């Protein structure tokens, strides 16, 4: 059975206390563990039952603290790292109605800002989708820095283009004095969709961005219709000739994990639909791992 607590790694640095809001399945914790950080306490604010279950299956020492609106900075110890990806539905291009920061879900961004002010962490990281100028400029103005745009396709077999506002790593100011994140793009690992498949073949180099319904299987007619009309789904052919009459499918649960650098077996206690929902809502682990890798470098420069 896969357990992160059994991993033996050379510890690079003690990170102390981490507060992860909108924690989901704890992709941030996977990334920190991959880098060998010694975490004193990992506080996770999450309300989805299956997300909490999945996290505790793999990180049993996680301190689940519930609804973000009820979390108070005064109740927590000194926070060294605050992370979170506030709900994106009201920004998403997949949503026909985009209310931005006025939307019921995406306005939870302000809870992140509240806890940033209350906890005053050494480092912070906020993730969200590519959005319109109003949302982008509002978040940038509040945080005082422009984000870095990183796509998961450089470290995985899937597309996931995201914005990251952070004070981790290098930064610079433009001619107008605006602060900008200068974290470089990660090295392209050249992982193709076909590289992660358990069986079958794809005519795409990369899987389209996973959404929360990516774990739901469907009949062949529906899959082909979605594939031809929306461009928002990816099908796998069972035969190398890619003849649809010989069968098509969606990704397996193991393939969904691989697509975003989730360790195989991480979602073992969930069914495919539940796992797909969480992975579709989560982060590409290799991307946040890339960002967190600059914590050490930044600390060395400060010392």
C-alpha positions as CSV (number, residue, x, y, z in Angstrom):
1,X,0.0,0.0,0.0
2,X,1.3,3.5,-0.9
3,X,2.0,5.6,2.2
4,X,3.9,8.9,2.0
5,X,4.8,8.4,5.7
6,X,7.0,5.5,4.7
7,X,9.1,7.5,2.2
8,X,12.7,7.9,3.2
9,X,14.2,11.1,1.8
10,X,17.0,13.4,2.6
11,X,15.4,16.4,4.2
12,X,16.4,19.7,2.6
13,X,14.7,22.2,4.8
14,X,12.1,22.4,7.6
15,X,9.1,24.3,6.4
16,X,7.4,24.5,9.8
17,X,3.6,25.2,9.6
18,X,1.7,25.0,6.4
19,X,-1.9,26.3,6.0
20,X,-3.6,25.1,2.8
21,X,-7.0,26.4,2.2
22,X,-9.3,24.9,-0.5
23,X,-6.9,22.0,0.0
24,X,-8.8,19.5,-2.1
25,X,-6.8,16.2,-2.3
26,X,-3.7,17.9,-0.9
27,X,-1.6,18.2,-4.1
28,X,0.5,20.9,-2.4
29,X,1.4,18.4,0.3
30,X,2.4,15.8,-2.3
31,X,4.7,18.4,-3.9
32,X,6.3,19.4,-0.6
33,X,6.9,15.8,0.3
34,X,8.4,15.0,-3.1
35,X,10.9,17.8,-2.4
36,X,11.7,16.3,1.0
37,X,10.4,19.2,3.2
38,X,10.0,18.4,6.8
39,X,6.6,19.8,7.6
40,X,5.9,20.4,11.3
41,X,2.1,20.8,10.9
42,X,0.0,20.8,7.8
43,X,-3.4,22.5,8.4
44,X,-5.9,21.8,5.6
45,X,-9.1,23.7,5.2
46,X,-11.5,21.6,3.1
47,X,-15.2,20.6,3.2
48,X,-15.5,17.9,0.5
49,X,-15.9,14.5,2.1
50,X,-14.0,12.5,-0.5
51,X,-11.2,15.1,-0.6
52,X,-10.7,14.9,3.1
53,X,-10.8,11.1,3.0
54,X,-8.2,10.9,0.2
55,X,-5.8,13.2,2.0
56,X,-6.0,11.3,5.3
57,X,-5.6,8.0,3.5
58,X,-2.2,9.3,2.4
59,X,-1.3,11.9,5.0
60,X,-2.9,10.7,8.2
61,X,-1.1,13.5,10.2
62,X,-2.9,16.2,8.3
63,X,-4.8,18.6,10.6
64,X,-8.2,19.0,9.0
65,X,-9.7,22.4,10.1
66,X,-12.9,22.6,8.0
67,X,-14.7,25.4,6.3
68,X,-12.4,28.3,5.4
69,X,-14.9,30.9,6.4
70,X,-14.6,29.6,10.0
71,X,-10.8,29.4,10.1
72,X,-9.3,32.2,12.2
73,X,-5.6,33.1,12.0
74,X,-5.5,33.7,15.8
75,X,-6.3,30.1,16.4
76,X,-3.3,28.9,14.5
77,X,0.5,28.9,15.3
78,X,2.9,30.9,13.2
79,X,2.3,30.0,9.5
80,X,5.3,29.6,7.4
81,X,3.6,28.9,4.1
82,X,0.0,29.7,3.0
83,X,-1.2,28.0,-0.2
84,X,-4.5,27.7,-2.0
85,X,-6.3,27.7,-5.2
86,X,-9.5,29.6,-4.7
87,X,-12.6,28.3,-6.6
88,X,-12.3,29.1,-10.3
89,X,-15.8,28.4,-11.6
90,X,-16.8,32.0,-11.9
91,X,-13.7,32.7,-14.0
92,X,-13.5,29.6,-16.1
93,X,-13.9,29.7,-19.8
94,X,-15.9,26.5,-19.6
95,X,-18.6,28.5,-17.7
96,X,-21.1,30.4,-19.9
97,X,-21.8,32.9,-17.1
98,X,-18.6,34.4,-15.6
99,X,-19.3,36.6,-12.6
100,X,-15.6,36.7,-11.6
101,X,-14.9,37.8,-8.1
102,X,-18.6,38.7,-7.6
103,X,-19.5,35.0,-8.1
104,X,-20.6,32.9,-5.1
105,X,-17.7,30.5,-5.5
106,X,-14.8,32.7,-6.8
107,X,-15.5,35.4,-4.2
108,X,-14.0,33.0,-1.7
109,X,-10.7,34.5,-2.9
110,X,-11.3,37.1,-0.3
111,X,-11.1,34.5,2.4
112,X,-7.6,33.7,1.2
113,X,-6.7,37.4,1.5
114,X,-8.2,37.6,5.0
115,X,-6.1,34.7,6.2
116,X,-3.0,36.1,4.4
117,X,-3.5,39.2,6.5
118,X,-4.3,37.4,9.7
119,X,-1.4,34.8,9.5
120,X,1.3,36.9,7.8
121,X,3.1,33.9,6.4
122,X,6.7,33.9,5.3
123,X,5.7,32.5,1.9
124,X,2.4,32.4,0.1
125,X,1.1,30.9,-3.1
126,X,-2.3,31.5,-4.8
127,X,-3.4,29.6,-7.9
128,X,-6.2,30.3,-10.3
129,X,-7.2,29.8,-14.0
130,X,-6.5,32.2,-16.9
131,X,-9.1,34.9,-16.4
132,X,-10.3,38.3,-17.8
133,X,-8.4,41.5,-17.2
134,X,-10.7,42.7,-14.4
135,X,-10.1,39.6,-12.3
136,X,-6.4,39.5,-13.1
137,X,-5.8,43.1,-12.3
138,X,-7.9,43.0,-9.1
139,X,-6.1,40.0,-7.6
140,X,-2.7,41.5,-8.8
141,X,-3.4,44.8,-7.1
142,X,-4.5,43.3,-3.9
143,X,-1.5,41.0,-3.7
144,X,0.9,43.6,-4.9
145,X,2.6,41.3,-7.5
146,X,1.8,40.0,-11.0
147,X,1.6,36.2,-11.3
148,X,3.7,33.7,-13.3
149,X,1.8,31.7,-15.9
150,X,2.8,28.0,-16.0
151,X,1.3,25.2,-17.9
152,X,1.3,21.6,-16.7
153,X,2.1,20.3,-20.1
154,X,5.8,20.9,-19.5
155,X,5.9,18.4,-16.7
156,X,3.0,16.0,-17.5
157,X,0.9,14.4,-20.3
158,X,-1.9,16.9,-19.9
159,X,-2.7,20.6,-20.4
160,X,-3.4,22.7,-17.4
161,X,-2.6,26.4,-17.9
162,X,-2.7,28.4,-14.7
163,X,-1.7,31.6,-12.9
164,X,0.3,31.6,-9.7
165,X,0.7,34.7,-7.5
166,X,3.5,34.1,-5.0
167,X,6.4,35.7,-3.1
168,X,8.5,32.5,-3.5
169,X,11.6,32.7,-5.7
170,X,13.0,35.5,-7.9
171,X,11.1,38.7,-8.7
172,X,11.7,42.0,-10.5
173,X,10.1,45.3,-11.1
174,X,9.2,46.7,-14.5
175,X,9.7,50.2,-15.7
176,X,6.6,51.4,-13.9
177,X,7.7,49.8,-10.6
178,X,5.2,46.9,-10.8
179,X,6.4,43.8,-9.0
180,X,6.5,40.6,-11.2
181,X,7.2,37.0,-10.3
182,X,10.3,35.8,-12.2
183,X,10.1,32.1,-11.6
184,X,11.3,30.5,-14.9
185,X,9.4,27.9,-16.9
186,X,10.2,24.3,-15.8
187,X,12.3,22.2,-18.0
188,X,10.0,20.4,-20.6
189,X,10.1,16.7,-19.7
190,X,8.4,15.9,-23.0
191,X,5.9,13.6,-21.5
192,X,3.2,12.7,-24.0
193,X,-0.3,11.5,-23.4
194,X,0.6,8.1,-24.9
195,X,3.4,7.8,-22.4
196,X,1.0,7.6,-19.5
197,X,-1.6,5.2,-21.0
198,X,-2.0,1.7,-19.5
199,X,-3.2,0.5,-22.9
200,X,-4.5,2.0,-26.1
201,X,-3.5,4.9,-28.2
202,X,-4.3,8.6,-28.6
203,X,-4.1,11.0,-31.6
204,X,-3.4,13.9,-29.2
205,X,0.0,14.8,-27.9
206,X,-1.5,16.0,-24.6
207,X,-4.7,15.3,-22.7
208,X,-7.0,18.3,-22.7
209,X,-7.4,20.0,-19.3
210,X,-9.2,17.7,-16.9
211,X,-12.4,19.0,-15.3
212,X,-14.4,17.7,-12.4
213,X,-16.4,15.3,-14.6
214,X,-13.3,13.6,-16.1
215,X,-13.9,10.4,-14.1
216,X,-17.3,9.7,-15.5
217,X,-17.4,7.0,-18.2
218,X,-19.9,7.3,-21.0
219,X,-21.1,5.4,-24.0
220,X,-19.1,5.5,-27.2
221,X,-21.6,7.6,-29.2
222,X,-21.6,10.3,-26.5
223,X,-17.8,10.3,-26.2
224,X,-17.3,10.7,-30.0
225,X,-19.9,13.5,-30.1
226,X,-18.2,15.4,-27.3
227,X,-14.8,14.8,-28.9
228,X,-16.0,16.2,-32.3
229,X,-18.0,19.2,-31.1
230,X,-16.4,20.6,-27.9
231,X,-12.7,19.9,-28.0
232,X,-12.9,19.6,-24.2
233,X,-12.6,15.9,-24.0
234,X,-10.0,13.3,-24.9
235,X,-10.7,9.8,-26.1
236,X,-8.4,6.8,-26.1
237,X,-8.5,4.3,-29.0
238,X,-8.2,0.7,-28.2
239,X,-6.5,-0.1,-31.5
240,X,-3.4,1.5,-32.9
241,X,-5.1,2.2,-36.2
242,X,-7.4,4.6,-34.2
243,X,-10.4,3.1,-35.9
244,X,-13.5,4.1,-33.8
245,X,-15.3,1.0,-34.8
246,X,-12.8,-1.0,-32.7
247,X,-13.6,0.9,-29.6
248,X,-12.8,4.1,-27.7
249,X,-12.6,4.9,-24.0
250,X,-11.8,7.6,-21.5
251,X,-8.7,7.5,-19.2
252,X,-8.5,4.9,-16.4
253,X,-8.2,6.0,-12.8
254,X,-4.5,5.2,-12.8
255,X,-4.0,7.3,-16.0
256,X,-5.9,10.2,-14.4
257,X,-3.4,10.1,-11.6
258,X,-0.4,10.0,-13.9
259,X,-1.7,12.9,-16.0
260,X,-1.2,15.3,-13.2
261,X,1.8,13.7,-11.4
262,X,-0.4,12.2,-8.7
263,X,1.3,9.0,-7.4
264,X,-0.3,5.8,-8.6
265,X,-2.7,4.5,-5.9
266,X,-3.2,7.9,-4.3
267,X,-7.0,7.7,-4.9
268,X,-7.2,4.0,-4.3
269,X,-10.1,4.2,-1.8
270,X,-12.2,6.3,-4.2
271,X,-14.2,5.2,-7.2
272,X,-13.2,6.6,-10.6
273,X,-15.9,9.3,-10.6
274,X,-14.8,10.5,-7.2
275,X,-11.2,10.4,-8.1
276,X,-11.8,12.3,-11.4
277,X,-13.7,15.0,-9.5
278,X,-10.8,15.6,-7.2
279,X,-8.0,15.4,-9.8
280,X,-10.0,17.7,-12.1
281,X,-10.2,20.2,-9.2
282,X,-6.6,19.8,-8.2
283,X,-3.1,21.0,-9.2
284,X,-0.5,19.6,-11.5
285,X,1.9,18.4,-8.8
286,X,5.0,18.9,-10.9
287,X,4.2,22.6,-11.4
288,X,3.8,23.5,-7.7
289,X,6.8,21.3,-7.0
290,X,8.8,23.5,-9.4
291,X,7.6,26.6,-7.6
292,X,8.3,25.2,-4.1
293,X,11.8,24.2,-5.2
294,X,12.7,28.0,-5.1
295,X,12.0,28.2,-1.4
296,X,15.4,26.8,-0.7
297,X,17.2,29.0,-3.3
298,X,15.4,32.1,-2.0
299,X,16.4,31.3,1.6
300,X,20.0,30.8,0.7
301,X,20.1,34.2,-1.0
302,X,18.6,35.8,2.1
303,X,21.1,34.2,4.3
